[in-house]
Amino acid sequence: MNHVSVLISVLAGLTATVAGGALPIRSRVGVAVLLTWVSCSAALVAAVSVLRSGHAIVMSTSKILPLTGISIVLTRLGAVFVLAIVMVALASTLYWIGYASHGLSTRSASSALPLFVTSMILVPFAGGVATFLVLWELMALTSLVLVLTDQSRREAARSAAQWYAVMTHAGAAAILLALVLLSAHAGGQTFAQIELHARHLSGALRGTIFVLALLGFASKAGAVPLHVWLPKAHAEAPGPASALMSGAMVNLGIYGIILVGNVLLGGGPVWWWLLVSALGVLSALYGALYAATTSDLKRLLAYSTADNMGLVLIALGASGMFAASGSRTTAAIAMVAALLLMFNHSLFKGALFLAAGAVQMVTGTRDLDRLGGLLKRMPVTGVVFLIGALSVAALPPLNGFVGEWLLLQSLLHALPSTNTAVVITVAVAVAALALTGGLTVAAFVKAMGIGFLGRPRSEEASNALEVPATMQLGAGLLALSCLALGLVPMLILPSLELGARSAQHIGVSSPVHGWISLHLFGLRGVLAPSLLAGGLFVALMATVLARRVSHRRSRSWPALAPVEPWGSGRRTQTVRMQYTSTSFAEPLQRVFDDVIRPARDLNVSPAAESHYYVERIAYRTSSDDVIERVIYQPLIVAVRRWGRLARKLQNGSVHRYLAYGLLALVIVLVVLA
Amino acid sequence: MNGFAHLLTSALVALVQLALVAVGGPLLLGVMRKVRSRLEGRVGAPIHQPLLDLRKLFTKQRMRPRESSWLFGVGPLVLVATVVCVSAISPLATTRPPLGQSTDFFAVIFALLLGSVVLALAALDTGTAFAGMGSSRSMTIGALCEPALLVAILAMAIPARTSNLPALVRAGLGHPALIASPSRVLALASFLVVILAESGRLPVDNPSTHLELTMIHEAMVLEYSGPDLGLIILGESMRLAFLLGLLVNLLVPWGVANRPGALFFVIGLAALAAKVLVTGVAIATFEVFTAKMRLFRLPELLAGGFVLALLGAVTAVVAR
């Protein structure tokens, strides 16, 4: 039964790919979406049955891939990731139906999108190094095609795709090296064989493998300083593709780290996980800071992805550290927290990117300073974005809060550890977590408040209309699941616990339990999200009632009178007097001036009559990624210089090439002799 | 029957605590203004003036800026609702509040944060320069407060091995040495800085300013009038009273009802009122002798608060 559903999933995905490329434009997207749903549902069936029964799905064939064959193994850990990816994929493909007319109905796009979804779903199914790498590469290439599909922004898309291609292949090279090293020394290429033998490898070799894999996978997850491609590619990718990349693909980076670190290598010394946490702290802070200061809606979301993946890495690193220093309960809780943070992120970031894609489709811009007033014009999209924003800001009663609370609890209860490194990391992690939280709140108040509230700042924004129903439904589905998981986290927690247990083998069966209030196993920590939400709701209703009663008793006023807002005595206020996202972020930018180091340009041109009168002031500020400027630009310059040197070797003269051949032959002979 | 009686008592406790905060909040504001006036050589308005103001505001017409959406009206409601919800379930007069089992410190703080966030969004909904400015500044301060606040909670929670709020208060009652421990003193000092900053008191924000450009909180709510403004004033004063109530119960828990019984509860109420009153008077006195800080000097103050909290957390770890 399970084997059949895996086969259905693969076949439906491939058929969707072919259909998307072959069918005429009218039926192309519809058929591709339907087949992708079939593929997703089949994968969902397989994942749920694995979670239920605990028996991994194992399939293999040597007929398809030469030399190594294909091996498929789905464990409970993989099943958790399949769940998260399927959730985002179902919603984004539904959304795609309405979005397709906006440049996503070309042959290349309609065959790349289903293939991208299928390859992402199948990555956790991989049971061997070769299968894993093939699927991983397929996922990277199809998403690369999708980044390039937005024809209206060709230049930006091309540059983003270039960054993405280089970074993802550098990452893939690191992963390839790690996995090849691993399989060479463990005497086999299937994960089961590796798992059996990897414990007996030398510490140095295991460390090398882990660091290589960490670099490769962390760059996929967007961890700073390997994140530079992410704000570009996720921002340029069209709506549904950006939701899939940011909501689902980054998860697989986390999957890879857990796969290599926890499953294949079976855990490791404290320093490995210290490294993971350090990457996490850096990503969380850096991502949150840039999210708070950028004024491009999708770049903001992309930076916030780096921030959220940082939180997941902090939890993952904490879990590894606790396991290495022997506190098993907290290790288990931190692992569950990592998976919950990851799952929540898929839901709310998927919703946010879909909403942002809708805004871009309707207004043609992502610049917050040209948006505004969209909540009234796009009521559903606006509410979806609001729910997503409150969720990413970790506010109750939404799902983001539960994940953050769980992480805080695991850090809080871990402190009795005697290991100084662990203690210091935990203190730094909590501080980073807190600062990140504050910055994220500011970033999303800005995104929601400037983008969707107030008065429209451009013609396009004031003429905006709500998007088609399928797009509302797709985004709304994810927003609703944010709400549902915020009220009853137990809808997903048992699955996550099973996944965490299959990754860690530390024998704490259910670290978090209780349907109404979450209890932590063996620790004093209780959270009752649904009761809290209920209390908030009752209080809200009571306040509404109180306002109505006290108000009605007084006099019969007209319901709610719209008036001109206060403008310090000015008769009218123009739209340009509104706060913009740049001005909203200015205080924060000034506080963190030393980190961001924005380029400022102030030009005051005085009037001809007297220089006391100012005719015109031009002020420009741009804060491009400081890591890109400091680390990557010199690197690019160096590579270019090498390239120029190498060009001198190749001037087109046949004689010279013959000389090279002769030289090579001589060298070979000398070496052999 | 027993279950029903228990439910009834819980609801009663919640309502009484709530009523105390709801009436005490505006009165606390009145007392603080009175103290300030007296120290500045003025007579000042009577202590119950804020209550009179509220009554007046609730009889006025509701208005909204022309281009605002539904969120504008929701802001004040959410602000009040969050404070109402947390003051019903927090250990203010008794260490056994209803649902006290699940009254987590982090949850309470994040619920209050929800109120401020929705209010900041509602301010941006007005589409004016002043409200946007207030919103931006208050979010900046909030972002810088949060590290200090969370680490302060951590520093208090480590020795007690829980972040459950009633348990933290009970731990102070049971082990007075815990209160005098450097970790809790440092954490509470940091908590106080955060309370002052979050509720817009001096030296962070001047609550009685009348110049738009220097405003933070007042600028944010500039467009509100009538019952909506009343709700905001009520919510803000309740939040100040609530946070001070938490602070004093963590600092000097004595008097709070630690066992069932109406008498203990009444004593708890009186003790809470007295302790908050003393703190409020102290803050008002401090405000007379303090000038408002420049906005861009504030990070230094809040970083100071953060360092205090971090020191508290570190000493907590070292001490165990």
HADDOCK unambig.tbl for C-alpha pairs under 7 A between the chains (distance, minus, plus):
assign (segid A and resid 376 and name CA) (segid B and resid 69 and name CA) 6.04 0.50 0.50
assign (segid A and resid 395 and name CA) (segid B and resid 110 and name CA) 5.87 0.50 0.50
assign (segid A and resid 395 and name CA) (segid B and resid 111 and name CA) 6.79 0.50 0.50
assign (segid A and resid 395 and name CA) (segid B and resid 114 and name CA) 5.91 0.50 0.50
assign (segid A and resid 396 and name CA) (segid B and resid 110 and name CA) 6.70 0.50 0.50
assign (segid A and resid 396 and name CA) (segid B and resid 111 and name CA) 6.06 0.50 0.50
assign (segid A and resid 412 and name CA) (segid B and resid 154 and name CA) 6.58 0.50 0.50
assign (segid A and resid 412 and name CA) (segid B and resid 158 and name CA) 6.42 0.50 0.50
assign (segid A and resid 413 and name CA) (segid B and resid 161 and name CA) 6.64 0.50 0.50
assign (segid A and resid 415 and name CA) (segid B and resid 317 and name CA) 6.82 0.50 0.50
assign (segid A and resid 430 and name CA) (segid B and resid 151 and name CA) 6.78 0.50 0.50
assign (segid A and resid 431 and name CA) (segid B and resid 147 and name CA) 5.70 0.50 0.50
assign (segid A and resid 431 and name CA) (segid B and resid 151 and name CA) 6.33 0.50 0.50
assign (segid A and resid 434 and name CA) (segid B and resid 146 and name CA) 5.77 0.50 0.50
assign (segid A and resid 434 and name CA) (segid B and resid 147 and name CA) 4.37 0.50 0.50
assign (segid A and resid 434 and name CA) (segid B and resid 150 and name CA) 6.11 0.50 0.50
assign (segid A and resid 435 and name CA) (segid B and resid 143 and name CA) 6.72 0.50 0.50
assign (segid A and resid 435 and name CA) (segid B and resid 144 and name CA) 6.85 0.50 0.50
assign (segid A and resid 435 and name CA) (segid B and resid 146 and name CA) 6.30 0.50 0.50
assign (segid A and resid 435 and name CA) (segid B and resid 147 and name CA) 4.90 0.50 0.50
assign (segid A and resid 438 and name CA) (segid B and resid 142 and name CA) 6.51 0.50 0.50
assign (segid A and resid 438 and name CA) (segid B and resid 143 and name CA) 3.68 0.50 0.50
assign (segid A and resid 438 and name CA) (segid B and resid 144 and name CA) 6.57 0.50 0.50
assign (segid A and resid 438 and name CA) (segid B and resid 146 and name CA) 5.57 0.50 0.50
assign (segid A and resid 439 and name CA) (segid B and resid 143 and name CA) 5.26 0.50 0.50
assign (segid A and resid 442 and name CA) (segid B and resid 139 and name CA) 5.52 0.50 0.50
assign (segid A and resid 442 and name CA) (segid B and resid 140 and name CA) 6.82 0.50 0.50
assign (segid A and resid 442 and name CA) (segid B and resid 143 and name CA) 6.56 0.50 0.50
assign (segid A and resid 445 and name CA) (segid B and resid 117 and name CA) 6.98 0.50 0.50
assign (segid A and resid 445 and name CA) (segid B and resid 121 and name CA) 6.17 0.50 0.50
assign (segid A and resid 449 and name CA) (segid B and resid 121 and name CA) 5.32 0.50 0.50
assign (segid A and resid 449 and name CA) (segid B and resid 124 and name CA) 5.35 0.50 0.50
assign (segid A and resid 449 and name CA) (segid B and resid 125 and name CA) 6.61 0.50 0.50
assign (segid A and resid 450 and name CA) (segid B and resid 124 and name CA) 6.90 0.50 0.50
assign (segid A and resid 453 and name CA) (segid B and resid 124 and name CA) 6.34 0.50 0.50
assign (segid A and resid 453 and name CA) (segid B and resid 125 and name CA) 4.60 0.50 0.50
assign (segid A and resid 454 and name CA) (segid B and resid 67 and name CA) 6.58 0.50 0.50
assign (segid A and resid 454 and name CA) (segid B and resid 68 and name CA) 5.94 0.50 0.50
assign (segid A and resid 454 and name CA) (segid B and resid 124 and name CA) 5.84 0.50 0.50
assign (segid A and resid 454 and name CA) (segid B and resid 125 and name CA) 4.02 0.50 0.50
assign (segid A and resid 454 and name CA) (segid B and resid 126 and name CA) 5.33 0.50 0.50
assign (segid A and resid 454 and name CA) (segid B and resid 127 and name CA) 3.99 0.50 0.50
assign (segid A and resid 455 and name CA) (segid B and resid 67 and name CA) 6.11 0.50 0.50
assign (segid A and resid 455 and name CA) (segid B and resid 127 and name CA) 5.34 0.50 0.50
assign (segid A and resid 524 and name CA) (segid B and resid 162 and name CA) 5.52 0.50 0.50
assign (segid A and resid 525 and name CA) (segid B and resid 162 and name CA) 6.11 0.50 0.50
assign (segid A and resid 525 and name CA) (segid B and resid 163 and name CA) 6.77 0.50 0.50
assign (segid A and resid 525 and name CA) (segid B and resid 164 and name CA) 6.64 0.50 0.50
assign (segid A and resid 526 and name CA) (segid B and resid 101 and name CA) 6.89 0.50 0.50
assign (segid A and resid 526 and name CA) (segid B and resid 102 and name CA) 5.09 0.50 0.50
assign (segid A and resid 526 and name CA) (segid B and resid 104 and name CA) 6.94 0.50 0.50
assign (segid A and resid 527 and name CA) (segid B and resid 102 and name CA) 5.15 0.50 0.50
assign (segid A and resid 527 and name CA) (segid B and resid 104 and name CA) 6.46 0.50 0.50
assign (segid A and resid 528 and name CA) (segid B and resid 102 and name CA) 5.77 0.50 0.50
assign (segid A and resid 535 and name CA) (segid B and resid 85 and name CA) 5.66 0.50 0.50
assign (segid A and resid 536 and name CA) (segid B and resid 81 and name CA) 6.07 0.50 0.50
assign (segid A and resid 536 and name CA) (segid B and resid 82 and name CA) 6.05 0.50 0.50
assign (segid A and resid 536 and name CA) (segid B and resid 85 and name CA) 5.56 0.50 0.50
assign (segid A and resid 539 and name CA) (segid B and resid 81 and name CA) 4.76 0.50 0.50
assign (segid A and resid 539 and name CA) (segid B and resid 84 and name CA) 6.14 0.50 0.50
assign (segid A and resid 539 and name CA) (segid B and resid 85 and name CA) 5.84 0.50 0.50
assign (segid A and resid 540 and name CA) (segid B and resid 77 and name CA) 6.33 0.50 0.50
assign (segid A and resid 540 and name CA) (segid B and resid 78 and name CA) 6.37 0.50 0.50
assign (segid A and resid 540 and name CA) (segid B and resid 81 and name CA) 4.75 0.50 0.50
assign (segid A and resid 543 and name CA) (segid B and resid 77 and name CA) 6.24 0.50 0.50
assign (segid A and resid 543 and name CA) (segid B and resid 81 and name CA) 6.44 0.50 0.50
assign (segid A and resid 544 and name CA) (segid B and resid 77 and name CA) 6.75 0.50 0.50
assign (segid A and resid 547 and name CA) (segid B and resid 227 and name CA) 6.83 0.50 0.50
assign (segid A and resid 550 and name CA) (segid B and resid 58 and name CA) 6.36 0.50 0.50
assign (segid A and resid 551 and name CA) (segid B and resid 58 and name CA) 5.80 0.50 0.50
assign (segid A and resid 551 and name CA) (segid B and resid 59 and name CA) 5.80 0.50 0.50
assign (segid A and resid 554 and name CA) (segid B and resid 59 and name CA) 5.17 0.50 0.50
assign (segid A and resid 557 and name CA) (segid B and resid 61 and name CA) 5.88 0.50 0.50
assign (segid A and resid 560 and name CA) (segid B and resid 62 and name CA) 5.40 0.50 0.50
assign (segid A and resid 560 and name CA) (segid B and resid 63 and name CA) 5.39 0.50 0.50
assign (segid A and resid 560 and name CA) (segid B and resid 64 and name CA) 6.72 0.50 0.50
assign (segid A and resid 561 and name CA) (segid B and resid 62 and name CA) 6.48 0.50 0.50
assign (segid A and resid 561 and name CA) (segid B and resid 63 and name CA) 4.64 0.50 0.50
assign (segid A and resid 561 and name CA) (segid B and resid 64 and name CA) 6.07 0.50 0.50
assign (segid A and resid 562 and name CA) (segid B and resid 63 and name CA) 5.87 0.50 0.50
assign (segid A and resid 562 and name CA) (segid B and resid 64 and name CA) 4.89 0.50 0.50
assign (segid A and resid 562 and name CA) (segid B and resid 65 and name CA) 5.39 0.50 0.50
assign (segid A and resid 562 and name CA) (segid B and resid 66 and name CA) 4.61 0.50 0.50
assign (segid A and resid 563 and name CA) (segid B and resid 63 and name CA) 6.62 0.50 0.50
assign (segid A and resid 563 and name CA) (segid B and resid 64 and name CA) 5.97 0.50 0.50
assign (segid A and resid 563 and name CA) (segid B and resid 65 and name CA) 4.96 0.50 0.50
assign (segid A and resid 563 and name CA) (segid B and resid 66 and name CA) 5.08 0.50 0.50
assign (segid A and resid 564 and name CA) (segid B and resid 65 and name CA) 5.55 0.50 0.50
assign (segid A and resid 564 and name CA) (segid B and resid 66 and name CA) 5.68 0.50 0.50
assign (segid A and resid 565 and name CA) (segid B and resid 65 and name CA) 5.13 0.50 0.50
assign (segid A and resid 565 and name CA) (segid B and resid 223 and name CA) 6.52 0.50 0.50
assign (segid A and resid 566 and name CA) (segid B and resid 223 and name CA) 6.91 0.50 0.50
assign (segid A and resid 577 and name CA) (segid B and resid 128 and name CA) 6.73 0.50 0.50
assign (segid A and resid 577 and name CA) (segid B and resid 129 and name CA) 5.65 0.50 0.50
assign (segid A and resid 578 and name CA) (segid B and resid 127 and name CA) 5.55 0.50 0.50
assign (segid A and resid 578 and name CA) (segid B and resid 128 and name CA) 4.91 0.50 0.50
assign (segid A and resid 578 and name CA) (segid B and resid 129 and name CA) 4.63 0.50 0.50
assign (segid A and resid 579 and name CA) (segid B and resid 128 and name CA) 6.91 0.50 0.50
assign (segid A and resid 579 and name CA) (segid B and resid 129 and name CA) 5.23 0.50 0.50
assign (segid A and resid 579 and name CA) (segid B and resid 132 and name CA) 5.14 0.50 0.50
assign (segid A and resid 579 and name CA) (segid B and resid 133 and name CA) 6.77 0.50 0.50
assign (segid A and resid 584 and name CA) (segid B and resid 133 and name CA) 6.98 0.50 0.50
assign (segid A and resid 584 and name CA) (segid B and resid 136 and name CA) 4.93 0.50 0.50
assign (segid A and resid 585 and name CA) (segid B and resid 136 and name CA) 6.97 0.50 0.50
assign (segid A and resid 587 and name CA) (segid B and resid 137 and name CA) 6.91 0.50 0.50
assign (segid A and resid 587 and name CA) (segid B and resid 140 and name CA) 6.64 0.50 0.50
assign (segid A and resid 588 and name CA) (segid B and resid 140 and name CA) 5.91 0.50 0.50
